[in-house]
Amino acid sequence: MARDFYVDALGFEVRSDVGSALFIAAGGYHHHIAVNTWGTAGAGPRAAALGLGQVNIDLPSDDDVAAVRQRLSDRGISARHDGAVLRVDDPWGTLIQVGVEQS
């Protein structure tokens, strides 16, 4: 489920999959996010007091944000876009905000 969401839908690249953890990144970096995949199949939303509450992802352009929005839509994943920031909840309830990098 983590691979489906973070790799296939959001577009991260798998840097390493050790069975119990998935290390994902963008742009060839060694890893930006590590996901515990051990014992989490079918776990559902996390308790509000556990884990990350929000992750912000900055992309280079509006076209990149549109590509993420399209991949989410293609997979039937509901997202909200206010014209500046795309918001989607991951399968465990973490709010993911995707926008254009501000310089």
C-alpha positions in Angstrom: 0.0 0.0 0.0 2.9 2.4 0.8 4.5 1.7 -2.6 1.1 2.2 -4.4 0.6 5.6 -2.8 4.0 7.1 -2.5 5.7 5.7 -5.6 2.9 5.0 -8.1 0.6 7.9 -7.2 2.9 10.6 -5.8 5.8 9.7 -8.1 8.6 9.0 -5.7 11.4 6.6 -6.8 12.2 3.5 -4.8 15.8 3.8 -3.6 15.7 0.6 -1.4 13.2 -2.0 -0.5 14.3 -4.2 2.4 11.0 -5.9 2.9 10.2 -4.3 6.3 10.9 -0.7 5.1 10.7 1.2 1.8 13.2 4.1 1.2 11.9 6.5 -1.4 13.2 9.7 -2.9 13.1 12.1 -5.8 15.9 13.4 -8.0 18.3 10.5 -7.3 18.8 11.4 -3.6 19.5 8.4 -1.3 16.2 8.8 0.5 13.8 11.5 1.5 11.2 9.3 3.1 11.4 5.9 4.9 8.2 4.0 5.2 7.7 1.1 7.7 6.1 -1.6 5.7 6.4 -4.4 8.3 3.1 -5.4 9.8 1.2 -2.5 8.3 -0.8 -4.2 5.6 -4.4 -3.3 6.1 -3.5 -1.2 9.2 -5.8 1.7 8.1 -5.6 5.2 9.5 -3.2 5.8 12.4 -4.2 7.2 15.7 -4.0 11.0 15.6 -1.2 11.0 18.2 1.1 8.7 16.2 3.3 9.4 13.3 3.5 12.5 11.1 0.5 14.7 10.8 1.5 16.6 7.7 4.2 16.4 4.9 4.8 19.3 2.5 6.3 18.4 -0.9 7.7 21.2 -3.0 7.9 20.6 -6.8 9.7 22.7 -9.4 6.6 23.7 -11.5 2.8 23.8 -11.7 3.1 21.1 -14.4 4.7 18.8 -11.9 1.8 19.4 -9.4 -0.7 18.8 -12.3 1.0 15.5 -13.0 0.7 14.4 -9.4 -3.0 15.4 -9.4 -3.6 13.4 -12.6 -1.9 10.3 -11.1 -4.0 10.5 -8.0 -7.2 11.0 -10.1 -6.2 8.0 -12.3 -6.1 5.8 -9.2 -9.4 7.1 -7.8 -7.6 8.9 -4.9 -9.5 12.0 -3.8 -7.5 15.2 -3.6 -8.3 18.9 -3.0 -6.6 21.7 -5.0 -7.1 25.3 -4.2 -5.2 26.6 -7.2 -1.9 26.8 -5.2 -1.6 23.7 -3.1 -2.8 20.1 -3.8 -3.9 18.3 -0.6 -4.4 14.6 -0.2 -4.5 12.2 2.7 -2.3 9.2 2.6 -3.8 5.8 3.5 -2.9 6.3 7.1 -4.3 9.8 7.5 -1.2 11.9 7.0 -2.0 15.1 5.2 0.2 15.5 2.1 0.5 19.0 0.7 2.0 19.4 -2.8 2.9 22.8 -4.2 5.4 24.7 -6.2 8.8 25.4 -4.6 9.0 29.1 -3.6 12.3 30.7 -4.1 
